[in-house]
Amino acid sequence: MAKRQKRQKKEFESLIPEIKSEERRLAGQLADARAEAERIQRDAETEAAARLRAARASLPRLVAAERESRFQGLQREAAASARVEEKRTQQMEDAAAGAMDEAVTYVVSLVWPEKRT
């Protein structure tokens, strides 16, 4: 039994350098992975900041384009409304002119009953 324990102890002792070597290798890989993750995060933050600056820079142009688009839409609506109102005004003027002719004829007929036209 003592022989067996010695053999097991010797086997364990022979594994210790391998385990320590593997631990160092894994620690190195972990450090490399952490460094890569930090680099990726820095790159992402830099890119996000650049995109944010670009978006902020383009915002006035977008607002101006939207304002112009809405202004043109309002101008079209105003022009259409003006055409409708001009037509309505013309109809009212035509109706008033016709009524004026009738009114003049009626007044003349009251003043000069013999002058009916």
Secondary structure, 3 states (H helix, E strand, C coil): CHHHHHHHHHHHHHHHHHHHHHHHHHHHHHHHHHHHHHHHHHHHHHHHHHHHHHHHHHHHHHHHHHHHHHHHHHHHHHHHHHHHHHHHHHHHHHHHHHHHHHHHHHHHHHHCCCCCC
